[in-house]
């Protein structure tokens, strides 16, 4: 299954970004995690169907209403994603 790692920059910590990402990812049937990074960005690793990954990538461009996404970097992830379901780290 394809997997991707996203690094989301902007106002993305303290605004419910990880919880909203988990809800979105679960709705899309993806597994993986979302976690805060020390530099203020959020890392999202997701694995699942290609169409679902594309939908998540599109959603990450805006995120939840309180977030202000400045930039999203997407990289391939060698997988497999070790999480069951989608978790917040």
C-alpha positions as a printed Julia matrix, in Angstrom:
89×3 Matrix{Float64}:
   0.0    0.0    0.0
   1.28   3.48  -0.73
   2.4    5.63   2.17
   3.44   9.27   2.5
   5.02  11.56   5.07
   3.72  15.12   5.27
   5.33  17.99   7.12
   2.83  20.78   7.72
   4.14  24.25   8.6
   2.24  27.31   9.8
  -0.05  27.81  12.78
  -0.71  24.12  13.24
   0.03  23.41  16.91
  -2.47  24.22  19.63
  -5.37  24.54  17.18
  -6.69  20.95  17.13
  -4.77  20.08  13.97
  -3.73  16.57  15.04
  -7.18  15.58  16.27
  -8.84  16.91  13.12
  -6.25  15.09  11.0
  -6.99  11.85  12.83
 -10.73  12.27  12.16
 -10.09  12.98   8.49
  -7.65  10.08   8.09
  -9.96   7.62   9.81
 -12.86   8.73   7.61
 -10.66   8.03   4.58
  -9.64   4.59   5.88
  -5.99   5.54   6.36
  -3.66   4.38   9.09
  -0.67   6.17  10.56
  -0.03   9.05  12.93
   0.06  12.81  13.43
   2.55  14.32  15.86
   3.92  17.71  16.81
   7.54  18.41  15.96
   9.84  20.59  18.06
  10.04  23.28  15.37
   6.28  23.98  15.54
   5.29  21.89  12.53
   3.19  18.74  12.45
   4.31  15.44  10.93
   1.63  13.25   9.38
   2.46   9.74   8.2
  -0.34   7.93   6.4
  -0.76   4.67   4.54
  -3.7    3.47   2.48
  -5.34   3.64  -0.91
  -3.82   6.18  -3.31
  -7.08   8.12  -3.69
  -7.44   8.4    0.08
  -3.85   9.69   0.39
  -4.59  12.31  -2.26
  -7.73  13.38  -0.41
  -5.77  13.72   2.83
  -3.03  15.69   1.05
  -5.65  18.1   -0.26
  -7.24  18.45   3.18
  -3.87  19.15   4.81
  -3.44  22.23   2.61
  -6.09  23.97   4.75
  -6.51  21.79   7.85
  -9.14  22.6   10.48
 -10.69  26.1   10.67
  -8.38  27.42  13.44
  -5.19  26.39  11.6
  -3.25  28.57   9.19
  -1.27  26.26   6.93
   1.72  27.95   5.3
   3.31  24.98   3.54
   2.92  21.22   3.17
   5.87  19.08   2.15
   5.1   15.58   0.94
   7.66  12.8    0.74
   7.33   9.08   0.04
   7.36   6.94   3.14
   9.0    3.53   2.81
   6.39   1.96   5.08
   4.92  -0.06   6.36
   3.25   2.21   8.87
   3.47   0.46  12.25
   0.26   1.87  13.74
  -3.11   0.17  13.89
  -5.64   2.77  12.84
  -4.6    6.41  13.02
  -3.08   7.74  16.24
  -1.91  11.02  17.69
   1.67  10.99  18.85
